[in-house]
Amino acid sequence: MAGSVLLEEGHDVRVPLVLEDARHHLHVATGTDGSSPSGRSPRWRSGPGSPGSTAVYLLLFAAFNSTRLALLVLINVPFAAVGGVWALLVSRLNLSVSAMVGFVALLGVSVMNGVLLVQRIRDLRREGYEAETAVCDGALSRFRPVLMTALMAELGLLPAALSTAVGAETQRPFAVVIIGGLVTATLLTLFVLPVLYRAFDTETPEY
């Protein structure tokens, strides 16, 4: 079984589709230098991750006026990403555009939770509390808000993650990434971030 598909209107460039043994082979005519039929060579484009992380770091630095606290909040990002990738692997889903949008949303939620906790601990330090006391009281006072934020997002996206209806291929990766990432990001925010705060704190605060 063979056929052809017109790629661009007005161009005599066709793509033969050959079906052999239930396998689709897509052959595209290219030039001798490997360029596309339009004469333009394919190029790698850098993703928005690096500029986005830089912008978030600058906003955190402006909020805390501290490079250390800004880096401390950004530690949430790789842990959230690990949870999202793990969820995709467990669900056997591919990294699609919908999943990448989910990673962007996950970045915002994880950074927001980190800011809530770090800001509370910092306020207690400003009031004169010792580092250990401020960390314990801050973690306990922000335990419920951080947990409720994560649970609301996870429970709200759970039907989309489990859906098998028409169009689920688009919404499932988005929901799975956010649910898996929030699990690891919430655990880090509640249990690891308070411990790391003491290492990032100084005897002479930067504020």
C-alpha positions in Angstrom: 0.0 0.0 0.0 1.6 3.3 -1.1 0.4 6.8 -1.2 1.6 10.4 -1.3 0.8 13.5 0.7 1.3 17.1 -0.5 3.5 19.0 2.0 3.1 22.5 0.8 0.6 24.0 -1.6 2.2 25.1 -4.8 5.3 22.9 -4.4 6.0 19.7 -6.2 7.3 17.9 -3.1 5.6 14.7 -2.1 6.1 12.3 0.8 5.6 8.6 -0.1 4.0 6.5 2.6 4.9 2.8 2.4 3.1 0.3 4.6 5.0 -2.9 5.0 4.4 -5.4 7.8 2.2 -3.0 9.7 5.1 -0.4 9.8 4.9 3.1 8.4 8.0 4.4 6.7 8.1 8.1 6.0 10.6 9.2 3.3 11.2 12.9 2.8 13.1 14.2 -0.1 16.1 16.3 1.0 19.0 18.0 -0.7 22.5 16.6 -0.9 23.6 18.7 2.1 20.8 17.3 4.3 18.7 20.5 4.1 14.9 20.5 3.9 13.1 20.8 0.6 12.6 24.5 1.3 16.4 24.9 1.3 16.7 25.7 5.0 18.7 23.4 7.2 17.2 22.2 10.5 18.3 24.1 13.5 18.3 23.3 17.2 16.3 25.8 19.2 17.0 26.4 22.9 14.1 25.8 25.2 12.6 28.3 27.6 14.0 26.5 30.7 17.2 28.5 31.1 15.7 32.0 30.5 12.6 31.1 32.6 14.8 29.9 35.6 16.9 33.0 35.3 13.8 35.2 35.4 12.4 33.3 38.4 15.7 33.6 40.2 15.8 37.4 39.6 12.3 37.8 41.0 13.2 35.7 44.1 16.3 37.8 44.6 14.2 41.0 44.4 11.7 39.6 46.9 14.3 38.3 49.5 17.2 40.6 48.6 19.3 37.5 49.3 21.1 35.2 46.8 21.2 32.3 49.2 17.5 32.3 50.0 16.7 32.6 46.3 18.8 29.6 45.5 17.2 27.8 48.5 13.7 28.2 47.0 14.9 27.2 43.5 16.0 23.8 45.0 12.3 22.9 44.7 12.5 23.0 40.9 14.7 19.9 40.2 12.9 17.9 42.8 9.5 18.8 41.3 10.9 17.9 37.8 12.1 14.5 39.0 8.6 13.7 40.3 7.1 14.8 37.0 9.4 12.6 34.9 8.9 9.7 37.3 5.1 10.1 36.9 5.4 10.1 33.1 7.6 6.9 33.2 5.1 5.1 35.5 2.2 6.1 33.4 4.1 5.2 30.2 3.4 8.6 28.6 5.6 10.5 26.3 7.1 13.9 26.8 4.6 16.0 24.8 3.7 19.7 24.5 1.0 19.1 27.1 3.5 17.6 29.5 5.9 20.5 29.0 3.1 23.0 29.9 2.5 20.9 33.0 6.2 21.3 33.9 5.8 25.1 33.6 2.8 25.1 35.9 4.6 22.8 38.3 7.5 25.2 38.5 5.1 28.0 39.6 3.4 25.9 42.3 6.6 24.5 43.7 8.3 27.9 43.9 5.2 29.4 45.5 5.3 26.8 48.3 8.9 27.4 48.9 8.4 31.1 49.1 5.7 30.6 51.7 7.9 28.5 54.0 11.1 30.5 53.6 9.4 33.9 54.1 7.8 32.6 57.3 11.1 31.4 58.7 12.7 34.6 57.7 10.1 36.7 59.5 10.6 34.6 62.7 14.3 35.2 62.4 13.7 39.0 62.1 11.6 38.8 65.3 14.7 37.5 67.2 14.0 33.8 67.2 17.0 31.4 67.1 17.6 29.6 63.8 16.4 26.2 65.2 13.3 27.6 66.8 12.4 29.7 63.7 12.8 26.6 61.4 10.6 24.4 63.6 7.9 27.0 64.2 7.9 28.1 60.5 7.7 24.6 59.2 4.8 23.8 61.6 2.9 27.0 60.8 3.2 26.4 57.0 2.6 22.7 57.0 -1.2 22.9 56.5 -1.1 25.7 53.8 1.5 23.9 51.7 -0.2 20.6 52.1 -3.6 22.0 51.2 -2.3 23.7 48.1 -0.7 20.5 46.9 -3.7 18.3 47.7 -6.2 20.7 46.0 -4.2 20.7 42.8 -3.7 16.9 42.9 -7.3 16.0 43.6 -8.5 18.5 41.1 -6.3 17.0 38.3 -6.9 13.4 39.3 -9.9 12.8 37.0 -8.0 14.2 34.1 -5.0 11.9 34.9 -7.2 8.8 35.0 -9.4 9.7 32.1 -9.6 7.5 29.0 -12.2 9.4 27.1 -11.7 11.1 23.7 -9.1 13.8 24.0 -7.5 12.3 27.1 -4.2 12.0 25.2 -3.9 15.8 25.5 -4.9 16.3 29.1 -3.4 13.2 30.7 0.3 14.2 30.4 -0.4 17.7 31.8 -2.2 16.3 34.8 0.2 13.4 35.4 3.2 15.7 35.4 1.7 18.1 38.0 0.5 15.4 40.3 3.8 13.5 40.3 5.8 16.7 40.6 3.8 18.0 43.5 4.3 14.8 45.5 8.1 15.2 45.5 8.1 19.0 45.7 5.7 19.0 48.7 7.9 16.4 50.6 10.9 18.6 49.9 9.2 21.8 51.0 7.9 20.3 54.3 10.8 18.1 55.4 14.0 19.0 53.5 13.8 22.7 53.0 13.6 23.6 56.7 16.7 21.5 57.3 18.6 23.2 54.5 17.5 26.6 55.7 20.0 26.5 58.5 22.8 25.9 56.1 21.7 28.8 53.9 21.1 31.1 56.9 24.0 33.2 58.3 24.8 34.8 61.6 24.6 38.2 59.8 21.4 38.1 57.7 21.5 39.7 54.3 18.4 41.8 54.8 
